[in-house]
Amino acid sequence: MIGRRGVASRHPVLERVARALGVAALVAAFATGSAGAFLALDLDERLERAVDVFVGEVTAVQGERRADTPWTVVTIRVETWLLVDGSPGTLGAFERTLAFLGGTAAGVASRQVAGFPDVSVGDRLLVASYGDEAVGASPIVGVTQGLWFETDDVWRDAFGAALAIDGAGRVLLGDAGDPEAVWLPALRTRLDELRGAP
């Protein structure tokens, strides 16, 4: 520690460059939604950032080696599309894969990433993702904030907050509404409102 300070003080330009790179790395981590640090997003922010929003069932979870790093690849059979490539849309049956940094893969050391979802075959998910062009450790909006699991007809995010419908029929995130109400049309309506659809 002392040695580093001594060297840095003799090279003020290098010290400024190192600080600038550190700040840039932090900004990139927040902007790309990488693991480790992320901004808390409300429901509208999650939906506004999404490129694809869909409901489906996990059909496979497997490890894959990519550039000497393990990734977990989750295959989902999509049942309902609410948003496709940033526009309201509907597609037929479709399989979608999502890749998350970490897990176990042949030929590389296992790697666990704190806060990433524990997904299993058979799970029903509502997914808000950055789309096919997603880069980074997670394709999910807000790292894991755009992911909800269905349990007993209630959809909860990784933090336990449920999607619900308020008295005016608007979808919300929290315990203030009815979590077992028919929320899919309300969610589609909210996506349309956020994108200025007529």
C-alpha positions in Angstrom: 0.0 0.0 0.0 2.8 2.5 0.9 4.8 1.5 -2.1 1.8 2.3 -4.4 1.2 5.7 -2.9 4.9 6.6 -3.4 4.8 5.6 -7.0 1.5 7.4 -7.7 2.7 10.6 -6.1 5.7 10.6 -8.5 3.4 10.1 -11.5 0.4 12.5 -11.1 -0.7 11.9 -14.7 -0.8 8.2 -14.2 -2.7 8.7 -11.0 -5.4 10.9 -12.8 -5.6 8.3 -15.6 -6.1 5.5 -13.0 -8.9 7.5 -11.3 -10.6 8.3 -14.6 -10.5 4.6 -15.6 -12.0 3.6 -12.2 -14.8 6.1 -12.6 -15.5 4.9 -16.1 -15.6 1.3 -14.9 -18.2 2.2 -12.3 -20.3 4.2 -14.8 -20.1 1.3 -17.2 -21.2 -1.2 -14.5 -24.3 0.9 -13.7 -25.1 1.6 -17.4 -24.8 -2.1 -18.6 -26.5 -3.6 -15.5 -23.5 -5.8 -14.7 -23.5 -7.9 -11.6 -22.3 -6.6 -8.3 -23.7 -3.1 -8.4 -27.0 -1.8 -9.9 -29.5 0.9 -9.5 -32.9 0.0 -8.0 -35.6 0.5 -10.6 -39.3 1.0 -10.2 -41.8 -1.0 -12.3 -42.1 1.7 -15.0 -38.3 2.0 -15.3 -38.0 -1.7 -15.7 -40.6 -1.8 -18.4 -39.2 1.3 -20.2 -35.7 -0.2 -20.5 -37.0 -3.6 -21.8 -36.6 -4.5 -25.4 -38.5 -7.9 -25.0 -41.1 -8.8 -22.5 -42.6 -12.2 -22.4 -44.0 -15.0 -20.3 -42.7 -18.6 -20.6 -41.6 -21.8 -18.9 -38.0 -22.9 -18.4 -37.3 -26.0 -20.4 -33.5 -26.3 -19.9 -30.7 -24.9 -17.8 -27.2 -25.9 -18.7 -23.6 -24.7 -18.3 -21.6 -23.5 -21.2 -17.9 -22.5 -21.5 -17.3 -19.1 -23.1 -13.8 -17.7 -23.3 -12.7 -19.8 -20.4 -15.5 -18.6 -18.3 -18.6 -20.6 -17.2 -22.0 -19.2 -18.2 -25.5 -20.5 -17.4 -27.8 -20.8 -20.4 -31.5 -20.8 -19.7 -33.9 -22.0 -22.4 -37.5 -20.7 -22.1 -40.5 -21.8 -24.2 -42.3 -18.5 -24.6 -46.1 -18.6 -24.1 -47.0 -14.9 -24.5 -45.1 -12.0 -26.0 -45.9 -8.5 -24.7 -43.0 -6.7 -26.3 -40.9 -7.8 -29.2 -37.8 -5.8 -30.3 -39.2 -2.7 -28.5 -42.6 -2.8 -30.0 -45.9 -4.3 -28.9 -46.2 -7.6 -30.7 -47.3 -11.1 -30.7 -45.4 -14.1 -32.0 -46.3 -17.7 -32.0 -44.6 -20.4 -29.9 -40.9 -19.6 -29.6 -37.9 -20.7 -27.7 -35.7 -18.0 -26.2 -32.3 -18.5 -24.5 -30.8 -16.2 -21.9 -27.2 -16.4 -20.8 -25.9 -15.4 -17.3 -22.3 -15.1 -16.2 -21.4 -17.9 -13.8 -22.3 -21.4 -13.0 -20.6 -24.6 -13.8 -19.2 -25.7 -17.2 -16.8 -28.4 -18.3 -13.1 -27.5 -18.3 -13.4 -24.3 -16.3 -13.6 -23.5 -12.6 -17.2 -22.9 -11.2 -18.1 -19.3 -10.6 -21.0 -18.0 -8.5 -22.4 -14.5 -9.1 -24.1 -13.1 -6.0 -27.7 -12.0 -6.7 -28.2 -13.9 -9.9 -31.4 -15.9 -10.2 -31.6 -19.6 -9.3 -33.7 -20.8 -12.2 -34.9 -24.4 -12.6 -36.6 -26.4 -15.3 -40.4 -26.0 -15.0 -40.2 -22.5 -13.5 -42.7 -20.1 -15.1 -41.2 -16.6 -15.6 -42.2 -13.2 -16.7 -39.1 -11.7 -18.3 -38.2 -8.1 -19.2 -34.9 -8.3 -21.1 -32.5 -6.2 -23.1 -33.2 -8.3 -26.1 -31.1 -10.5 -28.4 -28.4 -7.9 -28.6 -27.8 -7.8 -24.8 -24.2 -7.7 -23.7 -22.9 -8.0 -20.2 -23.3 -10.5 -17.3 -27.1 -10.6 -17.4 -29.6 -10.0 -20.2 -32.3 -9.1 -17.7 -33.3 -5.5 -17.1 -31.6 -4.2 -14.0 -29.5 -7.3 -13.7 -32.3 -9.4 -12.2 -35.0 -6.8 -11.6 -36.9 -7.6 -14.8 -37.5 -11.2 -13.8 -40.6 -12.5 -12.0 -41.3 -16.1 -10.9 -44.9 -17.4 -10.7 -45.8 -19.2 -7.5 -49.4 -20.0 -6.7 -50.7 -17.5 -9.3 -48.6 -14.7 -7.9 -45.7 -13.2 -9.8 -42.8 -12.1 -7.6 -39.4 -10.5 -8.4 -36.1 -11.6 -6.8 -36.8 -9.3 -3.9 -40.2 -10.7 -3.1 -42.3 -7.8 -4.5 -45.5 -9.1 -6.3 -47.1 -7.7 -9.4 -50.6 -6.7 -8.6 -53.6 -4.7 -9.9 -54.8 -1.6 -8.1 -58.5 -0.6 -7.8 -58.2 1.4 -11.0 -57.0 -1.6 -12.9 -53.4 -0.5 -13.2 -50.5 -2.9 -12.7 -48.2 -2.1 -9.9 -45.3 -3.7 -8.0 -45.9 -4.2 -4.3 -48.5 -5.5 -1.9 -51.0 -2.7 -2.3 -53.2 -4.4 -4.9 -54.6 -7.8 -5.8 -51.7 -10.1 -6.8 -54.1 -12.8 -8.2 -56.1 -10.4 -10.5 -55.8 -10.8 -14.3 -52.6 -8.7 -14.7 -51.5 -9.6 -18.2 -53.8 -7.2 -20.1 -53.0 -4.4 -17.6 -49.2 -5.0 -18.1 -49.7 -4.8 -21.9 -51.7 -1.6 -21.5 -48.9 -0.1 -19.3 -46.2 -1.1 -21.9 -48.3 0.7 -24.6 -48.7 3.8 -22.4 -44.9 4.0 -21.8 -44.2 3.7 -25.5 -46.9 6.2 -26.5 -49.0 3.7 -28.4 -52.6 5.0 -29.2 
